[in-house]
Amino acid sequence: MLTIVMGYFADLIWGDPYWIPHPIRFIGMGIKNTENFLRKFCKNSNDEKLLGILLTLIIVSCSYLITFLLIKIAGWINPYFGHFLEAFLIFQILASKSLDTESRKVLNQLKKGDLKESRKYLSYIVGRETNELNEDEIIRATVETIAENASDGIIAPLFFIFIGGAPLGIAYKAVNTLDSMVGYKNEKYLYFGWASAKFDDLINYIPARLTALFMVIASFLRGYDWKNSIRIIKRDRKNHKSPNCAYPESAVAGALRIQIGGTNTYFGKKVYKPTIGDSLRALEREDIDKSIKIMYTTSAVAMIVFLIIKFILLLLLGGVR
């Protein structure tokens, strides 16, 4: 438990320093190299689907096993070194500070009135094309990515870390990375990325709904419209092609009394998304800052809840470590 707390607070303080090689980089290289190798055996769509399943199994299992073995070896060398390494990996897995930092780069440029620079920084954190976005669209995109990544980058990893430590947290990030690299419904990945996309949907099912719940609590604590947050979650939770993304997005949109979603451009193609929330007021630059505050408070609520549950379970199982 102390190891998890150390990793959590290290992320809040330092985020993702650029000079430290991030585990996701190695997972990404593993995905790319394994994909290139497996594609040599693809002759038709059935082969692509089967080998896509194999890609998912290889990357996720290897990510878990390598992390598990590294921590075990470190623990054999010195128990404190093992705990330190696991805390360091947890610090690398979580993304609270980096999500704050990257989102504020967009906000800071908006405050300067520099749309060109704000679009550039936004392009680093979203998949949509940003070249033609106006200020409202930039704000909307930033709020959406904060809400979605609060689940994918913070609450979901914490959920799996509390279940299986850093190895399971890294395995979760491997699934997340697979989805972001091959989980597209385009000609290249429609079959090959099918397993990665479906597995990502499956493992995020519970965390996304917990994130929405924790966001309602966070909205209450922050003095935002938590009742409207509940209403929008109930109404708009399915307004997304993903079975999970609309939950945190609905929670934030409802709490801030704004509307997000709508048409975006991906790889030159316009993609319509149903709107989420009601436009009870116009979007403002401060909505980015408010979303960040909800994100931080949501992560704190999750930590407290998960710690209490973990403590109770360890007591019932015969001891706290």
Buried (B, 14 or more C-beta within 10 A) or exposed (E): EEBBEBBBBBBBEEBBEEEEEBBBEEBBEBBEEBBEEBBEEBEEEEBBBBBBBBBBEBBBEBBBEBBBEBBEEBBEEEEEBBBBBBBBBBBBBBBBBBBBEBBBBBBBBBEEEEBEBBBBBBBEBBEBBBEEBEBEBBBBBBBBBBBBBBBBBBBBBBBBBBEBBBBBBBBBBBBBBBBBBBBBEEEEBBBBBBBBBBBBBEBBEEBBBBBBBBBBBBBBBBEBBBEBBBBBBEBBBEBBEBBBBBBBBBBBBBBBBBBBBBEBBEEEEEEEBEBBBBEEEEBBBEBBBBBBBBBBBBBBBBBEBBBEEBEEEEEEEEEEE
